[in-house]
């Protein structure tokens, strides 16, 4: 019984950060600091919407403006659960 209690305590303590994380807290396992930045090399880039897929991958859709005169461009990127860009997308 003591070994089961000890095992439960160890598992609980190692997962406590995830258990007690508040909504809106950054997940440091995502891109090392909880923040993913993808620079498309254009000006006025921005994300308009995000969706998290059932497998944990994140799709971000946004706009950027290119050239002069400025041309609107829609951009969609999928991130793996660790924050890296999913190169298999698209």
C-alpha positions in Angstrom: 0.0 0.0 0.0 2.9 2.3 0.8 4.5 1.7 -2.6 1.2 2.5 -4.4 0.9 5.7 -2.4 4.5 6.7 -3.1 4.0 6.0 -6.8 0.8 8.0 -6.9 2.6 10.9 -5.1 5.5 10.9 -7.5 3.2 10.8 -10.5 1.0 13.6 -9.1 4.0 15.8 -8.3 5.6 15.3 -11.7 2.3 16.3 -13.4 1.3 19.1 -11.0 2.3 21.9 -13.4 -0.2 20.7 -16.0 -2.9 20.0 -13.4 -2.7 23.4 -11.8 -2.1 25.5 -14.9 -4.7 28.2 -15.2 -6.5 29.0 -18.4 -4.3 31.4 -20.5 -1.0 30.2 -19.0 1.7 29.6 -21.5 2.7 26.0 -22.2 6.6 26.0 -22.1 6.6 22.7 -24.1 5.3 24.7 -27.1 8.4 26.1 -28.9 10.4 26.2 -25.7 8.7 29.2 -24.2 5.0 28.8 -25.0 5.2 31.3 -27.8 5.5 30.5 -31.5 6.5 33.1 -34.0 6.4 32.5 -37.7 7.8 35.3 -39.9 6.7 35.1 -43.5 8.9 38.0 -44.4 6.0 40.3 -45.2 4.8 43.5 -43.4 1.7 43.8 -41.4 1.3 40.0 -40.7 -1.2 38.9 -38.2 -3.2 35.8 -37.1 -7.0 36.1 -37.4 -8.1 32.7 -36.1 -6.7 29.5 -34.5 -8.1 26.0 -34.2 -6.7 23.1 -32.2 -7.2 19.8 -33.9 -8.1 16.6 -31.9 -4.5 15.5 -32.3 -3.2 18.7 -30.6 -1.9 20.3 -33.8 -2.7 24.0 -34.2 -3.9 25.6 -37.4 -3.4 29.4 -37.6 -4.9 31.5 -40.3 -4.0 35.1 -41.0 -3.1 37.9 -43.4 -0.1 39.7 -44.6 0.4 42.6 -47.0 3.1 42.3 -49.7 4.7 44.8 -52.0 3.9 48.3 -53.0 1.1 48.9 -53.7 0.2 46.5 -51.0 -1.4 43.2 -52.0 -3.4 41.1 -49.5 -2.2 37.6 -48.9 -3.9 34.9 -46.8 -1.6 32.6 -44.9 -2.4 29.3 -43.2 0.2 27.5 -41.0 -0.1 24.3 -39.0 2.0 23.8 -35.9 3.0 20.5 -34.3 2.2 20.1 -30.6 5.8 21.2 -29.7 5.5 24.5 -31.7 7.4 23.5 -34.8 5.9 24.1 -38.2 4.2 20.9 -39.6 6.0 20.6 -42.9 3.5 17.9 -44.0 0.6 20.4 -44.0 -0.6 21.6 -47.4 
